[in-house]
Amino acid sequence: MFARRIWSLIETVHAVTYFAPESRESAKDAGLKGFWMGYFGFRACPLGPVGAGVVEAAFANFAPSMVHKYVPDLWSHAEPAQLATVRAVAAAKALRQRSSTIEHVALSVNDDFEAVIASGSSVGLPLFAANRTLKACEDPVERLWQNCTTLREHRGDGHVATLATEQITGPQAHLLLAAEHHWDPNVFFDNRGWTAHDRDAAHTELVDAGLLDGSGLTPKGQAVRSRIENMTDTLAGRPYELALSQERQSHLIAVLSPIAADISNSGVIPFPNPIGLTVPNR
């Protein structure tokens, strides 16, 4: 499915902002203290100097206590507008370090991505809407990173809405995803601020609901996971369908696949990882 394939590619481009040393150092230089303040500052900055409740709701899968630890304190260390610039510059530097063709690709796909972004509805999609209103970057690779980020947040917002419709909480979502892929759930829990009690309570809830058993996902659990992913793909794919021909969609896949391979082969993104990204296929 196109929507799933393009997500794996744009997510790989986007993810350097979490894992590349260039991004971590830039967050530190901007005044943010430690990895997680950098994470929340870089990702939330398009929203403006919002409180913890907004970030908690928009990000969805972090323990409230973890969000409140960093937000709104981080805004006393750096201005949101400053961070929006810093994060794009750092990401572009990281991408250029890992792909010799990234600039050529950026020039060939940015217009298509911006047509897709313009075609998307912002209703109920706060991170997408906030990223879409940022001033366009002049540098083509910064622009590519921001376009990929805006579209991955579009998908993420839709995913959060779908989880809410299915009445799946953050801890439950982590357990279901881990069970489906046979991953250690602590990859998620250790990076989201949830306690062992939170994890065990969510597991009990899912067993009681018939979604998990001793072997992992039950048929009912697999059906829920399929509905979540299918609806997420449907919502994410709609702007591409509105804006681009099949030929242009295929062009995006063709030119971004080698870039994603360059990034993943560089070792900058760990696998498995807490964002649920797998190694993109060529």
C-alpha positions, 0 to 999 in steps of 0.5 A: 500500500502506497500510504504505508510505503511512503510513511516508512520513507518519510519517517526515516528522513524525519527520524534523524532529528531524534537520533543524529548527533548533529540534532542532539548537539544543536538542541544542547546549543540552543539551551535545551538540557538533555535528550528528552527536553530536546525531543519535546522542544524540537517536536512541540515547537511548531505549536508555540509555547504551549502547556503540558496538557496540549503536548500530552494530548497531541503526542498521546503515548507519553506518560503525563508525568514525563511530559510535565517534567519538561513542559512548559519549563523548556520554553524558558530555555529556548523560544519555539520559533528559534527551535523550529529553525534550529531543528531543520538546520541540524536535520539537513546537516545530518542528512547531507552527512549520510546521503550524497544525493539528498540535495538532488532528491530534495529538489525533485520532490519538494514541490510534490510534497508541498502539493500534498501538504496543501491538499490535506485537511487540518481538522483534528490534526494539531501537529500537522496544522502547526507544522504546515504554518511554519515559514518555508525553508530556503535550503532544499534539504531543510525544506525536504526534512520539514516537508517529511516532518509535516506529513509524518505528523499528519499521519501521526495525528490521524493515528492518534484519532484512530486509537481514540476511536478504538478506545486504546490508551497509550500503554495499550497501544504499545503492548499491541504493537509489540505483540504484533511484531514480537518486540520487547515492549520495554523498547516503548515503555522505557522511553515513554515514562510509563511505570511497570504498574502502568504496563501491567495494568494495561496488559491486564486490561487487554487480556480482559478485553480478549485482545491479548493472551499468553501467546500474544495477539488474539484474533480479536486483537489482530482485528483491532490492530488491522483496523487501526493501521488500515484507517491510519493508512486511509487517512494518511493516503488521502492528501496524496490521492488528491494532489498527485497522479499515480505516476508522481506517487511512484516517483516519490517512492523511487527517488526516496527509497535509496535515500532512506536506505542510505540513512538506515545503512549509516547506523544513525537510527537504531533498530528496533526503536521507540518510534516503531520504524523498521528498516525500509525496503528498497 
